[in-house]
């Protein structure tokens, strides 16, 4: 599943094309793409028709396009959103109307957009069909601050209301987030993957952050010192900023940006997907195992399973 850098790359690519565009027609090419709506494709089309997209916003791995409804003033706040869950293979492709190809076999929905001076086509492709699109209400943020990256509006979709601010969000309450990370008996990797605490970190960037901070993925979160927890968050932020600079991580054609281009950060991965290969710090073979149902990669030499204060008692 795409993580923060990949979803941000998509958001950044969409924003200049969809902002202030009005949805003039909707083609639902597979009903399951709107499976969260009781009326499926028919309700999806009815709720989108004539709406104007106010921008493109992201919190963690979650992406949405705020909507102004027909009849709303141009400066009115959006009240609903077109939310997108990319799943494992969801992609958006943007075309000018005159150059739009016939829908790809994996195209699940096609939106026709009109902006001053140009008409566009926005396709949602999804080979594995785990992704979906959803029209839902926007809720005010409890803290009154921007709901996500891309717009200053203090609102999030209903389905995102329980998701924590992401690791790169300037409004993240770092102290509270680090305290939450250090509570409970779960292994630290499971805590990193908990999107209700700090969002945006998935399997790839959790392995990378743990390697950079020299923390074993199974170390109990409660055994982290405040300094180690802080270093881990900084490592996650660093690796995701680097990934963003390279367009995210692509292993195959299932993740591309809105122009169909792949990201290149996979070339710079230090841990994820490198089981059996030498650690670039110490040269020992990296380990690979399934932890909490997720494939995990780490260096048994560099990443101690227990905190330093406990290591001497084992």
C-alpha positions as semicolon CSV with decimal commas, in nm:
position;residue;x (nm);y (nm);z (nm)
1;X;0,000;0,000;0,000
2;X;0,135;0,347;-0,082
3;X;0,265;0,533;0,221
4;X;0,298;0,905;0,292
5;X;0,564;0,987;0,025
6;X;0,378;0,802;-0,249
7;X;0,039;0,954;-0,163
8;X;0,192;1,302;-0,132
9;X;0,348;1,259;-0,476
10;X;0,002;1,180;-0,614
11;X;-0,158;1,473;-0,425
12;X;0,107;1,715;-0,547
13;X;0,054;1,596;-0,904
14;X;-0,325;1,623;-0,886
15;X;-0,356;1,963;-0,719
16;X;-0,275;2,193;-1,015
17;X;-0,513;2,006;-1,243
18;X;-0,816;1,951;-1,021
19;X;-0,826;2,270;-0,811
20;X;-1,133;2,479;-0,907
21;X;-1,238;2,222;-1,165
22;X;-1,609;2,136;-1,191
23;X;-1,712;1,774;-1,236
24;X;-1,930;1,770;-1,547
25;X;-1,975;1,395;-1,601
26;X;-1,895;1,071;-1,421
27;X;-1,839;0,725;-1,568
28;X;-1,843;0,441;-1,314
29;X;-1,678;0,152;-1,492
30;X;-1,683;-0,090;-1,199
31;X;-1,948;-0,065;-0,928
32;X;-1,713;-0,183;-0,652
33;X;-1,514;0,140;-0,683
34;X;-1,800;0,312;-0,493
35;X;-1,876;0,020;-0,263
36;X;-1,895;0,228;0,056
37;X;-2,202;0,417;-0,067
38;X;-2,540;0,245;-0,019
39;X;-2,637;0,338;-0,373
40;X;-2,297;0,241;-0,517
41;X;-2,224;0,389;-0,860
42;X;-2,557;0,567;-0,904
43;X;-2,526;0,752;-0,573
44;X;-2,158;0,824;-0,639
45;X;-2,242;0,990;-0,971
46;X;-2,537;1,183;-0,834
47;X;-2,342;1,330;-0,545
48;X;-2,047;1,435;-0,762
49;X;-2,237;1,585;-1,055
50;X;-2,180;1,960;-1,075
51;X;-1,951;1,975;-0,770
52;X;-1,637;2,188;-0,782
53;X;-1,308;2,054;-0,645
54;X;-1,149;2,299;-0,401
55;X;-0,805;2,134;-0,396
56;X;-0,622;1,817;-0,302
57;X;-0,543;1,732;0,061
58;X;-0,351;1,454;0,237
59;X;-0,315;1,333;0,593
60;X;-0,076;1,040;0,627
61;X;-0,171;0,787;0,359
62;X;-0,520;0,935;0,316
63;X;-0,610;1,157;0,021
64;X;-0,920;1,363;-0,043
65;X;-1,054;1,630;-0,279
66;X;-1,278;1,879;-0,091
67;X;-1,599;1,959;-0,280
68;X;-1,807;2,273;-0,308
69;X;-2,159;2,172;-0,402
70;X;-2,360;2,324;-0,688
71;X;-2,492;2,662;-0,579
72;X;-2,219;2,722;-0,319
73;X;-2,029;3,049;-0,340
74;X;-1,680;3,032;-0,487
75;X;-1,529;3,117;-0,149
76;X;-1,759;2,892;0,054
77;X;-1,590;2,619;0,259
78;X;-1,617;2,268;0,121
79;X;-1,873;2,053;0,299
80;X;-1,810;1,716;0,135
81;X;-1,511;1,536;-0,010
82;X;-1,421;1,288;-0,277
83;X;-1,200;1,059;-0,071
84;X;-0,959;0,818;-0,238
85;X;-0,809;0,504;-0,092
86;X;-0,539;0,382;-0,328
87;X;-0,519;0,030;-0,183
88;X;-0,230;-0,166;-0,329
89;X;-0,249;-0,050;-0,688
90;X;-0,471;0,259;-0,717
91;X;-0,353;0,528;-0,957
92;X;-0,484;0,859;-1,086
93;X;-0,410;0,964;-1,444
94;X;-0,485;1,311;-1,582
95;X;-0,542;1,379;-1,951
96;X;-0,659;1,675;-2,154
97;X;-1,002;1,599;-2,296
98;X;-0,879;1,609;-2,655
99;X;-0,589;1,371;-2,584
100;X;-0,765;1,130;-2,349
101;X;-0,720;0,769;-2,459
102;X;-0,994;0,509;-2,442
103;X;-1,033;0,397;-2,080
104;X;-0,766;0,153;-1,969
105;X;-0,893;-0,200;-1,885
106;X;-0,810;-0,125;-1,519
107;X;-0,997;0,209;-1,520
108;X;-1,264;0,189;-1,248
109;X;-1,399;0,544;-1,277
110;X;-1,355;0,835;-1,516
111;X;-1,438;1,194;-1,418
112;X;-1,481;1,469;-1,676
113;X;-1,362;1,805;-1,543
114;X;-1,403;2,159;-1,670
115;X;-1,173;2,448;-1,579
116;X;-1,150;2,793;-1,732
117;X;-0,992;2,743;-2,070
118;X;-0,958;2,363;-2,059
119;X;-1,141;2,037;-2,016
120;X;-0,973;1,742;-1,848
121;X;-1,029;1,373;-1,786
122;X;-0,935;1,217;-1,453
123;X;-0,909;0,836;-1,447
124;X;-0,888;0,616;-1,140
125;X;-0,709;0,290;-1,225
126;X;-0,684;-0,003;-0,989
127;X;-0,555;-0,338;-1,109
128;X;-0,603;-0,528;-0,783
129;X;-0,931;-0,351;-0,694
130;X;-0,852;-0,303;-0,323
131;X;-0,880;0,073;-0,364
132;X;-1,200;0,275;-0,377
133;X;-1,351;0,621;-0,410
134;X;-1,601;0,762;-0,164
135;X;-1,814;1,075;-0,129
136;X;-1,854;1,173;0,236
137;X;-1,905;1,469;0,465
138;X;-1,624;1,681;0,604
139;X;-1,596;1,723;0,980
140;X;-1,424;2,009;1,167
141;X;-1,089;1,923;1,323
142;X;-1,099;1,914;1,705
143;X;-0,804;2,153;1,735
144;X;-0,928;2,398;1,474
145;X;-0,610;2,355;1,268
146;X;-0,569;2,247;0,906
147;X;-0,695;1,895;0,850
148;X;-0,407;1,796;0,627
149;X;-0,142;1,908;0,381
150;X;-0,263;2,098;0,078
151;X;-0,529;2,337;0,213
152;X;-0,564;2,540;0,532
153;X;-0,924;2,424;0,587
154;X;-0,981;2,288;0,938
155;X;-1,175;1,984;0,819
156;X;-1,123;1,613;0,751
157;X;-1,344;1,348;0,592
158;X;-1,551;1,136;0,830
159;X;-1,339;0,829;0,747
160;X;-1,017;1,014;0,841
161;X;-1,139;1,171;1,166
162;X;-0,978;0,897;1,378
163;X;-0,642;0,915;1,198
164;X;-0,355;1,087;1,379
165;X;-0,162;1,374;1,231
166;X;0,122;1,250;1,017
167;X;0,494;1,253;1,084
168;X;0,552;1,553;0,854
169;X;0,253;1,757;0,970
170;X;0,372;2,088;1,122
171;X;0,076;2,069;1,362
172;X;0,179;1,729;1,500
173;X;0,196;1,742;1,881
174;X;0,534;1,573;1,905
175;X;0,540;1,534;2,283
176;X;0,197;1,370;2,291
177;X;0,283;1,148;1,995
178;X;0,605;1,024;2,155
179;X;0,427;0,954;2,484
180;X;0,166;0,753;2,294
181;X;0,438;0,557;2,114
182;X;0,595;0,456;2,446
183;X;0,274;0,326;2,605
184;X;0,172;-0,040;2,605
185;X;0,346;-0,369;2,551
186;X;0,335;-0,391;2,172
187;X;0,653;-0,416;1,971
188;X;0,774;-0,082;1,842
189;X;0,712;-0,167;1,476
190;X;0,346;-0,236;1,548
191;X;0,326;0,102;1,719
192;X;0,482;0,275;1,416
193;X;0,216;0,118;1,193
194;X;-0,071;0,238;1,415
195;X;-0,219;0,518;1,207
196;X;-0,427;0,653;1,495
197;X;-0,110;0,767;1,675
198;X;0,114;0,909;1,400
199;X;-0,002;0,847;1,046
200;X;0,179;0,799;0,717
201;X;0,437;0,540;0,828
202;X;0,380;0,202;0,665
203;X;0,581;-0,116;0,636
204;X;0,857;0,021;0,414
205;X;0,934;0,339;0,605
206;X;0,893;0,169;0,945
207;X;1,174;-0,073;0,854
208;X;1,384;0,215;0,723
209;X;1,329;0,433;1,030
210;X;1,406;0,147;1,269
211;X;1,729;0,072;1,083
212;X;1,836;0,437;1,095
213;X;1,756;0,468;1,466
214;X;1,918;0,127;1,541
215;X;1,601;-0,008;1,704
216;X;1,490;-0,372;1,676
217;X;1,133;-0,400;1,536
218;X;1,028;-0,628;1,825
219;X;1,162;-0,412;2,106
220;X;0,870;-0,338;2,341
221;X;0,756;0,018;2,286
222;X;0,749;0,068;2,662
223;X;1,125;0,000;2,668
224;X;1,203;0,299;2,448
225;X;1,371;0,587;2,626
226;X;1,237;0,935;2,544
227;X;1,558;1,003;2,352
228;X;1,526;0,685;2,146
229;X;1,160;0,754;2,066
230;X;1,253;1,104;1,954
231;X;1,538;0,969;1,739
232;X;1,297;0,719;1,582
233;X;1,049;0,990;1,487
234;X;1,331;1,200;1,342
235;X;1,452;0,897;1,143
236;X;1,101;0,841;1,003
237;X;1,076;1,207;0,906
238;X;1,419;1,202;0,743
239;X;1,357;0,892;0,536
240;X;1,017;1,011;0,417
241;X;1,154;1,352;0,317
242;X;1,424;1,177;0,117
243;X;1,164;0,952;-0,045
244;X;0,950;1,253;-0,133
245;X;1,245;1,414;-0,309
246;X;1,270;1,106;-0,532
247;X;0,899;1,065;-0,603
248;X;0,838;0,782;-0,357
249;X;0,918;0,412;-0,374
250;X;0,820;0,203;-0,675
251;X;0,883;-0,169;-0,710
252;X;0,669;-0,221;-1,022
253;X;0,423;-0,038;-1,246
254;X;0,147;-0,054;-0,984
255;X;0,265;0,271;-0,821
256;X;0,314;0,571;-1,048
257;X;0,234;0,941;-1,031
258;X;-0,040;1,115;-1,230
259;X;0,185;1,119;-1,538
260;X;0,253;0,746;-1,518
261;X;0,610;0,790;-1,389
262;X;0,766;0,573;-1,117
263;X;0,947;0,692;-0,806
264;X;1,311;0,600;-0,751
265;X;1,359;0,578;-0,376
266;X;1,368;0,197;-0,389
267;X;1,732;0,236;-0,494
268;X;1,812;0,401;-0,160
269;X;1,643;0,155;0,076
270;X;1,872;0,038;0,355
271;X;1,658;-0,237;0,512
272;X;1,322;-0,304;0,350
273;X;1,337;-0,582;0,091
274;X;1,707;-0,649;0,154
275;X;1,684;-0,965;0,366
276;X;2,007;-1,169;0,326
277;X;2,198;-0,877;0,180
278;X;2,482;-0,710;0,376
279;X;2,398;-0,428;0,613
280;X;2,552;-0,110;0,477
281;X;2,672;-0,017;0,828
282;X;2,830;-0,337;0,958
283;X;2,832;-0,579;0,662
284;X;2,638;-0,856;0,841
285;X;2,345;-1,015;0,653
286;X;2,012;-0,845;0,717
287;X;1,739;-1,056;0,871
288;X;1,388;-1,106;0,734
289;X;1,089;-1,240;0,926
290;X;0,715;-1,192;0,958
291;X;0,631;-0,976;1,259
292;X;0,269;-0,901;1,339
293;X;0,169;-1,035;1,000
294;X;0,404;-0,800;0,814
295;X;0,732;-0,873;0,642
296;X;1,013;-0,708;0,841
297;X;1,380;-0,649;0,769
298;X;1,652;-0,551;1,017
299;X;2,016;-0,594;1,117
300;X;2,057;-0,815;1,424
301;X;2,398;-0,659;1,492
302;X;2,309;-0,289;1,459
303;X;1,953;-0,307;1,590
304;X;1,954;-0,438;1,946
305;X;1,633;-0,610;2,053
306;X;1,639;-0,460;2,401
307;X;1,711;-0,110;2,520
308;X;2,072;-0,048;2,631
309;X;1,972;-0,023;2,996
310;X;1,823;-0,374;2,978
311;X;2,070;-0,540;2,746
312;X;2,312;-0,623;3,028
313;X;2,049;-0,826;3,212
314;X;1,980;-1,058;2,921
